Amino acid sequence: MERKHNKKLVPFAKSLRKNMTKEERRLWYDFLRNYKFRFIRQKIIGKYIVDFYCAKAKIAIELDGSEHYIGSGVEKDKVRTSYLEKFGLEVIRIPNNYVNGNFFWCMRIY
């Protein structure tokens, strides 16, 4: 198994942190930043960067736009999820439209 931290991805992860999508900003500032368990943004795990990560709960949260539900996006996500699960993580995928349209209702689920 690969190392959990890939130093080659550090510059890209930093860039993603500085340039979050509006959905990532909303989830971070309105929910995860002050959550009872510590989450971090754009965490490198092996060959991937997950949107949000909680070490204590072993959770990776991925916000998914429409490209994740059509064509090769579905298969790529299955491969990515399987890879992350090998590190003992539960991967939670939240569609962007949930964050945009039903945010507070959606967050009660989690």
Sequence and secondary structure as in RCSB ss.txt:
>XXXX:A:sequence
MERKHNKKLVPFAKSLRKNMTKEERRLWYDFLRNYKFRFIRQKIIGKYIVDFYCAKAKIAIELDGSEHYIGSGVE
KDKVRTSYLEKFGLEVIRIPNNYVNGNFFWCMRIY
>XXXX:A:secstr
   S  GGGHHHHHHHHHT  HHHHHHIIIIITT SS  EEEEEETTEEEEEEETTTTEEEEEE GGGGSTHHHH
HHHHHHHHHHTTT EEEEEEHHHHHHSHHHHHHH 
